[in-house]
Amino acid sequence: MPARLEFRGVTKRFAQPRSDQVIVAVSEVSFAVADGEVVSLIGPSGCGKSTLLAMGAGLDPPSEGAVFVDGERVEKPNSHVAFMLQKDLLLPWRTIRENVEFGLEIQGVPAASRRERSAGLLGACHIADFAAHYPYQLSGGMRQRAALARTLAVDPTVLLLDEPFSAVDAQTKIVLQQDLARTIKERGKTALFITHDLVEAVTLSDRVLVMSARPGRIIEEIAIELPHREDCMRRREHPGLAAYVPRLMSLLNLRAAVA
């Protein structure tokens, strides 16, 4: 399958302000995400996971190496890539429908087309009844659904997701995971997903990439050979799930950390 997103020998350094010190965030990272694939990145805090996503989105250039989307080098933000963060960042003065349509407005999409597309996404994300509400009137989980609808509204090829469900409760997280998994499958999206939740990584992904401590490198790639990636609940209940989490814990040295 062709690569939608590819990192080739990527290194990122940050100069420290008022200091001669240079921090190497990630070092010589190479991997690709195929068309329609979901890949999760896991690793210790500070290992450069979010830095990789920022480079993939064209928000920050690599110090060395290059990132490619559909074979084209990423040098600035582009409409083929959408970034969803931990915080929903909804604009408080706009209704939920207006928030979902925001990116389409920037692209100059006519009002009638914006309304049609936002209505479909609000329905798919189960918040159609709240289109006229403002963000402060919604729960955290519903706001994240609105953020997902806004992310999908611009019809990106690649989704970059930085712990999008970390701020919601466990029950809501499972529902949102299910919504995301189904939406990615139905709409044929490609996704690179950051999470610290190992069960989430296994249930959502085709592959999990494990990173080392800073400077971040890919130290292991694990193919998730479980059925029903579009159905998180069925994956959670699959007996094969139990084999993956202990292996990931071992790679991250979590057993030693909590012993």
VOPAGU-2260 file (C-alpha; in pm, 1 decimal, decimal comma):
REM VOPAGU-2260
SITE   aa  ch    i         X         Y         Z
SITE  MET   A    0       0,0       0,0       0,0
SITE  PRO   A    1     130,3     351,3     -76,8
SITE  ALA   A    2     254,2     569,1     208,9
SITE  ARG   A    3      30,5     862,5     295,1
SITE  LEU   A    4     263,7     996,0     563,0
SITE  GLU   A    5     635,4     931,7     583,0
SITE  PHE   A    6     916,8    1043,2     811,9
SITE  ARG   A    7    1263,1     997,5     663,0
SITE  GLY   A    8    1562,2    1029,1     896,8
SITE  VAL   A    9    1398,2    1306,2    1097,9
SITE  THR   A   10    1593,8    1479,2    1374,7
SITE  LYS   A   11    1471,1    1784,5    1566,0
SITE  ARG   A   12    1687,9    2009,2    1784,2
SITE  PHE   A   13    1575,1    2299,6    1998,8
SITE  ALA   A   14    1810,5    2575,0    2110,9
SITE  GLN   A   15    1748,7    2676,6    2471,1
SITE  PRO   A   16    1682,2    3049,3    2522,8
SITE  ARG   A   17    1961,5    3241,5    2699,6
SITE  SER   A   18    2178,3    2932,5    2689,3
SITE  ASP   A   19    2420,6    2753,2    2459,1
SITE  GLN   A   20    2248,7    2423,7    2532,2
SITE  VAL   A   21    2071,9    2238,1    2250,1
SITE  ILE   A   22    1802,4    1981,3    2321,9
SITE  VAL   A   23    1768,2    1692,1    2076,4
SITE  ALA   A   24    1398,7    1602,7    2088,7
SITE  VAL   A   25    1394,8    1322,3    1831,3
SITE  SER   A   26    1680,8    1158,6    1647,5
SITE  GLU   A   27    1689,6     983,0    1309,1
SITE  VAL   A   28    1324,1     877,1    1311,8
SITE  SER   A   29    1199,9     693,5    1003,4
SITE  PHE   A   30     860,7     532,2     952,4
SITE  ALA   A   31     564,4     543,0     716,6
SITE  VAL   A   32     187,5     525,3     758,2
SITE  ALA   A   33       7,9     355,1     470,5
SITE  ASP   A   34    -316,2     463,8     309,0
SITE  GLY   A   35    -607,4     385,2     542,7
SITE  GLU   A   36    -380,2     274,5     826,6
SITE  VAL   A   37    -394,8     382,6    1190,8
SITE  VAL   A   38     -59,8     393,1    1371,3
SITE  SER   A   39     -15,3     483,7    1738,6
SITE  LEU   A   40     294,6     638,1    1893,0
SITE  ILE   A   41     365,3     557,1    2256,9
SITE  GLY   A   42     661,2     645,2    2473,2
SITE  PRO   A   43     765,6     825,0    2791,1
SITE  SER   A   44     669,5    1188,0    2842,0
SITE  GLY   A   45     908,3    1423,5    2668,7
SITE  CYS   A   46    1028,3    1171,5    2409,9
SITE  GLY   A   47     920,8    1383,1    2112,1
SITE  LYS   A   48     586,0    1234,9    2012,7
SITE  SER   A   49     412,5    1572,0    1983,1
SITE  THR   A   50     718,8    1712,1    1808,8
SITE  LEU   A   51     677,1    1450,8    1537,2
SITE  LEU   A   52     313,0    1545,9    1489,3
SITE  ALA   A   53     400,7    1915,3    1467,1
SITE  MET   A   54     650,3    1836,3    1191,9
SITE  GLY   A   55     396,2    1616,3    1016,4
SITE  ALA   A   56     148,8    1904,1    1020,2
SITE  GLY   A   57     405,6    2144,3     876,3
SITE  LEU   A   58     404,5    2357,6    1190,5
SITE  ASP   A   59     774,3    2308,1    1267,8
SITE  PRO   A   60    1047,9    2197,8    1024,1
SITE  PRO   A   61    1288,2    1912,2    1100,2
SITE  SER   A   62    1647,6    2001,2    1177,7
SITE  GLU   A   63    1749,4    1708,1     958,6
SITE  GLY   A   64    1556,5    1470,2     738,1
SITE  ALA   A   65    1214,1    1530,6     586,3
SITE  VAL   A   66     844,7    1453,5     618,5
SITE  PHE   A   67     629,1    1363,4     319,6
SITE  VAL   A   68     253,7    1350,5     263,8
SITE  ASP   A   69     145,8    1168,0     -51,9
SITE  GLY   A   70     505,0    1188,7    -174,0
SITE  GLU   A   71     528,1    1567,4    -138,3
SITE  ARG   A   72     769,3    1718,6     110,3
SITE  VAL   A   73     596,4    1892,5     401,6
SITE  GLU   A   74     730,1    2246,6     437,3
SITE  LYS   A   75     419,5    2427,5     565,8
SITE  PRO   A   76      64,2    2347,0     679,5
SITE  ASN   A   77    -150,5    2202,9     403,6
SITE  SER   A   78    -512,6    2106,1     355,6
SITE  HIS   A   79    -433,1    1733,7     329,5
SITE  VAL   A   80    -341,2    1712,5     698,8
SITE  ALA   A   81    -560,0    1793,0    1001,4
SITE  PHE   A   82    -437,6    1816,8    1360,6
SITE  MET   A   83    -657,1    1735,0    1663,9
SITE  LEU   A   84    -513,4    1822,6    2004,9
SITE  GLN   A   85    -579,9    1730,2    2367,4
SITE  LYS   A   86    -786,6    2047,2    2413,7
SITE  ASP   A   87   -1082,9    2103,1    2184,5
SITE  LEU   A   88    -991,8    2473,5    2127,1
SITE  LEU   A   89   -1346,4    2552,8    2018,4
SITE  LEU   A   90   -1410,8    2923,2    1969,8
SITE  PRO   A   91   -1641,7    3025,1    2257,5
SITE  TRP   A   92   -1822,5    3297,7    2061,9
SITE  ARG   A   93   -1927,4    3061,2    1783,2
SITE  THR   A   94   -2197,6    2794,0    1794,3
SITE  ILE   A   95   -2099,9    2430,9    1753,5
SITE  ARG   A   96   -2210,6    2435,7    1388,8
SITE  GLU   A   97   -2011,0    2753,6    1327,2
SITE  ASN   A   98   -1707,6    2596,3    1491,7
SITE  VAL   A   99   -1735,4    2290,1    1268,0
SITE  GLU   A  100   -1759,2    2516,0     962,0
SITE  PHE   A  101   -1466,5    2738,6    1060,6
SITE  GLY   A  102   -1203,7    2566,3     847,9
SITE  LEU   A  103   -1440,3    2558,4     551,5
SITE  GLU   A  104   -1493,0    2933,0     583,6
SITE  ILE   A  105   -1118,1    2986,3     569,0
SITE  GLN   A  106   -1107,3    2773,7     253,7
SITE  GLY   A  107   -1380,4    2988,6      96,6
SITE  VAL   A  108   -1640,5    2711,8      73,7
SITE  PRO   A  109   -1987,1    2859,1      -1,7
SITE  ALA   A  110   -2231,3    2882,9     289,3
SITE  ALA   A  111   -2476,6    2624,6     153,3
SITE  SER   A  112   -2199,0    2367,1     107,3
SITE  ARG   A  113   -2061,0    2443,0     453,4
SITE  ARG   A  114   -2402,7    2388,2     608,2
SITE  GLU   A  115   -2454,6    2059,6     424,9
SITE  ARG   A  116   -2115,4    1922,5     523,3
SITE  SER   A  117   -2139,2    2032,7     886,0
SITE  ALA   A  118   -2488,4    1884,2     919,8
SITE  GLY   A  119   -2362,4    1545,7     802,3
SITE  LEU   A  120   -2066,2    1549,0    1039,2
SITE  LEU   A  121   -2268,2    1669,4    1337,0
SITE  GLY   A  122   -2500,8    1377,9    1276,6
SITE  ALA   A  123   -2216,0    1129,5    1236,7
SITE  CYS   A  124   -2061,6    1253,0    1562,9
SITE  HIS   A  125   -2396,1    1234,7    1746,7
SITE  ILE   A  126   -2423,8    1605,5    1831,8
SITE  ALA   A  127   -2671,0    1725,2    1568,4
SITE  ASP   A  128   -2916,2    1830,1    1840,0
SITE  PHE   A  129   -2656,9    2069,5    1980,3
SITE  ALA   A  130   -2560,0    2250,2    1658,8
SITE  ALA   A  131   -2697,3    2582,5    1783,9
SITE  HIS   A  132   -2542,0    2553,7    2130,1
SITE  TYR   A  133   -2220,7    2723,1    2240,0
SITE  PRO   A  134   -1916,2    2531,1    2366,7
SITE  TYR   A  135   -1974,3    2623,7    2733,2
SITE  GLN   A  136   -2311,8    2450,3    2715,6
SITE  LEU   A  137   -2161,1    2111,1    2624,9
SITE  SER   A  138   -1985,0    1844,7    2829,2
SITE  GLY   A  139   -1618,5    1768,5    2771,3
SITE  GLY   A  140   -1699,2    1458,7    2568,6
SITE  MET   A  141   -1944,4    1643,5    2346,3
SITE  ARG   A  142   -1691,1    1920,6    2289,7
SITE  GLN   A  143   -1438,7    1659,6    2174,8
SITE  ARG   A  144   -1697,3    1522,0    1933,7
SITE  ALA   A  145   -1740,3    1873,4    1798,0
SITE  ALA   A  146   -1363,2    1903,9    1764,9
SITE  LEU   A  147   -1353,0    1576,1    1571,8
SITE  ALA   A  148   -1630,0    1698,0    1340,8
SITE  ARG   A  149   -1437,5    2021,2    1282,4
SITE  THR   A  150   -1120,9    1821,4    1207,3
SITE  LEU   A  151   -1303,0    1605,9     951,6
SITE  ALA   A  152   -1492,7    1895,0     792,0
SITE  VAL   A  153   -1197,7    2002,0     577,9
SITE  ASP   A  154   -1180,0    1643,9     443,6
SITE  PRO   A  155    -812,1    1579,4     521,2
SITE  THR   A  156    -621,1    1279,8     390,7
SITE  VAL   A  157    -422,7    1238,4     713,4
SITE  LEU   A  158    -538,4    1285,8    1072,5
SITE  LEU   A  159    -280,0    1371,3    1337,3
SITE  LEU   A  160    -427,5    1309,8    1683,2
SITE  ASP   A  161    -242,2    1415,6    1997,3
SITE  GLU   A  162    -408,8    1243,3    2295,2
SITE  PRO   A  163    -752,5    1372,8    2193,4
SITE  PHE   A  164    -936,6    1184,3    2468,9
SITE  SER   A  165    -699,0    1228,4    2762,2
SITE  ALA   A  166    -913,5    1492,3    2935,3
SITE  VAL   A  167   -1240,7    1295,9    2947,9
SITE  ASP   A  168   -1359,3    1029,3    3189,7
SITE  ALA   A  169   -1304,6     658,7    3121,3
SITE  GLN   A  170   -1660,1     583,6    3010,2
SITE  THR   A  171   -1674,4     879,5    2772,9
SITE  LYS   A  172   -1331,5     788,9    2637,3
SITE  ILE   A  173   -1454,6     443,9    2530,3
SITE  VAL   A  174   -1750,6     598,1    2346,7
SITE  LEU   A  175   -1527,4     852,1    2172,4
SITE  GLN   A  176   -1279,2     581,3    2076,4
SITE  GLN   A  177   -1562,2     390,0    1914,1
SITE  ASP   A  178   -1678,5     701,7    1726,1
SITE  LEU   A  179   -1326,4     770,7    1603,4
SITE  ALA   A  180   -1256,3     412,6    1496,4
SITE  ARG   A  181   -1580,5     388,5    1302,5
SITE  THR   A  182   -1535,3     729,5    1140,2
SITE  ILE   A  183   -1179,3     656,3    1027,6
SITE  LYS   A  184   -1291,0     327,1     873,7
SITE  GLU   A  185   -1602,4     465,5     703,1
SITE  ARG   A  186   -1429,0     773,6     565,0
SITE  GLY   A  187   -1109,1     595,5     465,4
SITE  LYS   A  188    -876,3     820,7     664,3
SITE  THR   A  189    -513,7     764,3     755,0
SITE  ALA   A  190    -419,1     845,8    1113,9
SITE  LEU   A  191    -116,2     890,6    1337,8
SITE  PHE   A  192    -229,6     878,3    1700,3
SITE  ILE   A  193     -45,4     971,4    2020,1
SITE  THR   A  194    -161,4     814,0    2344,0
SITE  HIS   A  195     -33,4     713,5    2686,1
SITE  ASP   A  196    -321,1     465,4    2720,9
SITE  LEU   A  197    -184,2     128,9    2612,1
SITE  VAL   A  198    -526,3     -34,7    2575,1
SITE  GLU   A  199    -634,3     259,6    2360,2
SITE  ALA   A  200    -326,0     216,3    2141,2
SITE  VAL   A  201    -402,7    -152,2    2084,3
SITE  THR   A  202    -776,0    -115,3    2027,0
SITE  LEU   A  203    -745,9     170,2    1776,0
SITE  SER   A  204    -437,0      73,6    1578,2
SITE  ASP   A  205    -302,0    -143,4    1301,7
SITE  ARG   A  206      49,0     -88,8    1439,1
SITE  VAL   A  207     202,0      59,1    1754,1
SITE  LEU   A  208     540,7     231,8    1742,3
SITE  VAL   A  209     728,5     244,9    2071,9
SITE  MET   A  210     965,5     536,3    2131,4
SITE  SER   A  211    1263,5     563,0    2363,6
SITE  ALA   A  212    1325,0     840,4    2614,1
SITE  ARG   A  213    1464,5    1164,3    2472,4
SITE  PRO   A  214    1613,7    1188,3    2221,7
SITE  GLY   A  215    1319,4     992,0    2089,9
SITE  ARG   A  216    1385,3     702,2    1856,4
SITE  ILE   A  217    1162,7     419,7    1735,3
SITE  ILE   A  218    1275,0     116,4    1934,8
SITE  GLU   A  219     999,7    -130,8    1844,5
SITE  GLU   A  220     717,3    -174,0    1594,2
SITE  ILE   A  221     430,3    -402,8    1689,6
SITE  ALA   A  222     164,2    -511,8    1441,9
SITE  ILE   A  223    -175,6    -549,2    1608,4
SITE  GLU   A  224    -314,4    -871,4    1467,1
SITE  LEU   A  225    -665,9    -841,5    1603,0
SITE  PRO   A  226    -988,0    -823,2    1399,4
SITE  HIS   A  227   -1246,9    -545,5    1397,8
SITE  ARG   A  228   -1031,7    -232,1    1419,8
SITE  GLU   A  229   -1348,8     -33,9    1343,4
SITE  ASP   A  230   -1517,9    -174,8    1655,6
SITE  CYS   A  231   -1327,2     -90,1    1972,5
SITE  MET   A  232   -1568,4    -273,3    2199,8
SITE  ARG   A  233   -1519,4    -601,0    2016,3
SITE  ARG   A  234   -1143,4    -552,2    2026,2
SITE  ARG   A  235   -1152,1    -479,9    2398,6
SITE  GLU   A  236   -1336,0    -808,8    2450,7
SITE  HIS   A  237   -1105,8   -1011,4    2223,8
SITE  PRO   A  238    -892,6   -1263,4    2418,4
SITE  GLY   A  239    -588,6   -1171,1    2210,0
SITE  LEU   A  240    -581,7    -821,0    2359,2
SITE  ALA   A  241    -425,0    -951,4    2677,3
SITE  ALA   A  242     -99,7   -1040,3    2502,5
SITE  TYR   A  243     -21,4    -689,6    2380,6
SITE  VAL   A  244     -43,3    -466,8    2688,0
SITE  PRO   A  245     216,6    -654,8    2900,3
SITE  ARG   A  246     455,3    -648,3    2605,0
SITE  LEU   A  247     414,8    -273,5    2566,8
SITE  MET   A  248     459,1    -224,4    2940,8
SITE  SER   A  249     781,9    -421,0    2925,9
SITE  LEU   A  250     915,5    -212,7    2637,6
SITE  LEU   A  251     836,3     106,5    2828,5
SITE  ASN   A  252     990,3     -34,8    3150,2
SITE  LEU   A  253     661,7      32,4    3328,7
SITE  ARG   A  254     684,1    -285,6    3533,7
SITE  ALA   A  255    1012,0    -172,4    3684,9
SITE  ALA   A  256     877,4     179,1    3739,7
SITE  VAL   A  257     583,6      60,7    3952,4
SITE  ALA   A  258     761,8    -224,7    4130,7
